[in-house]
């Protein structure tokens, strides 16, 4: 149980990103429609589908790496996959933060910080 904090935080990040990726995949058109309006007055207004796809890929990579990190911690106490998962989580959240700031959605940006704190903690603990 020495890695319980790392395992729990990786599980939190995995659930967060895999569920979000699932939602984007299953409700692609609804997401594109909503985000097109959300980013209508931003420099990325013409890149919404591509941006959403990029975020989807980042989220899935982060989630899969976090799950792999949990398995690695349990099997051989290794930390590399978990660290990569935490790093990808941070990168994904920074992309999301930039988007919210561009859209001037400061409440949305503030919410992302709530997810960023555990991701940074995971990066620190696993490095």
C-alpha positions in Angstrom: 0.0 0.0 0.0 3.0 2.2 -0.2 1.8 3.7 -3.5 -1.8 4.2 -2.6 -1.8 8.0 -3.0 -0.2 7.7 -6.5 -2.6 4.9 -7.4 -5.7 6.9 -6.3 -4.6 10.1 -8.0 -3.9 8.1 -11.3 -7.3 6.5 -11.0 -8.9 9.9 -10.6 -7.1 11.2 -13.7 -7.9 8.0 -15.7 -11.6 8.2 -14.9 -11.7 11.9 -15.7 -10.0 11.7 -19.1 -11.5 8.4 -20.3 -15.0 9.4 -19.4 -14.4 12.8 -21.1 -13.0 11.0 -24.2 -16.0 8.7 -24.2 -18.4 11.6 -24.0 -16.6 13.4 -26.9 -16.7 10.3 -29.0 -20.4 9.4 -28.3 -21.7 12.9 -28.6 -19.3 14.3 -31.2 -21.8 16.4 -33.2 -23.3 17.9 -30.0 -19.9 18.8 -28.7 -18.8 20.4 -32.0 -22.1 22.4 -32.2 -21.8 23.7 -28.7 -18.0 24.5 -28.9 -18.5 26.3 -32.3 -20.7 28.8 -30.5 -18.4 28.9 -27.4 -15.4 29.7 -29.6 -17.2 31.9 -32.2 -15.3 35.1 -31.2 -11.8 33.5 -30.7 -8.9 32.8 -33.0 -9.7 29.1 -33.1 -13.3 29.6 -34.3 -12.5 27.8 -37.6 -10.6 25.0 -36.0 -13.2 23.6 -33.5 -13.4 20.1 -34.9 -9.7 19.7 -35.2 -9.2 21.2 -31.7 -11.8 18.9 -30.3 -10.1 15.9 -31.9 -6.7 17.0 -30.5 -8.2 17.2 -27.0 -9.8 13.8 -27.5 -6.5 12.2 -28.4 -4.7 13.9 -25.5 -7.4 12.8 -23.1 -7.3 9.2 -24.2 -3.5 9.0 -24.2 -3.5 10.5 -20.7 -6.2 8.1 -19.4 -4.6 5.0 -20.9 -1.2 6.0 -19.5 -2.7 6.6 -16.1 -4.3 3.1 -16.2 -1.0 1.6 -17.4 0.7 3.5 -14.5 -1.6 2.0 -11.9 -0.9 -1.5 -13.3 2.9 -0.8 -13.4 2.8 0.4 -9.8 0.9 -2.7 -8.6 3.0 -5.2 -10.6 6.6 -4.0 -10.2 6.5 -0.6 -8.3 7.5 1.2 -11.6 6.6 4.8 -12.0 7.3 5.6 -15.7 3.8 5.1 -17.2 2.2 6.9 -14.3 4.6 9.8 -14.7 3.9 10.0 -18.4 0.1 9.8 -17.7 0.4 12.7 -15.2 2.4 14.7 -17.6 -0.1 14.1 -20.4 -2.8 15.0 -18.0 -1.1 18.4 -17.3 -0.6 19.1 -21.0 -4.2 18.3 -21.7 -5.4 20.5 -18.9 -3.2 23.4 -20.1 -4.7 23.1 -23.6 -8.2 23.2 -22.1 -7.2 26.2 -20.0 -5.9 28.1 -23.0 -9.2 27.4 -24.8 -11.3 28.6 -21.8 -9.2 31.8 -21.5 -9.5 32.5 -25.2 -13.3 32.1 -24.9 -13.2 34.4 -21.9 -14.9 31.7 -19.9 -13.1 32.5 -16.6 -15.4 30.2 -14.5 -14.5 27.3 -16.8 -10.9 28.2 -16.6 -11.1 28.2 -12.8 -12.7 24.8 -12.9 -9.8 23.4 -14.8 -7.4 24.5 -12.1 -9.3 22.1 -9.7 -8.2 19.2 -12.0 -4.7 20.6 -12.6 -3.7 20.5 -8.9 -4.0 16.7 -8.6 -2.3 16.3 -12.0 0.7 18.4 -10.8 0.8 16.4 -7.5 0.9 13.2 -9.4 3.7 14.5 -11.6 5.7 15.5 -8.5 5.0 12.2 -6.6 5.9 10.0 -9.6 9.0 11.9 -10.7 
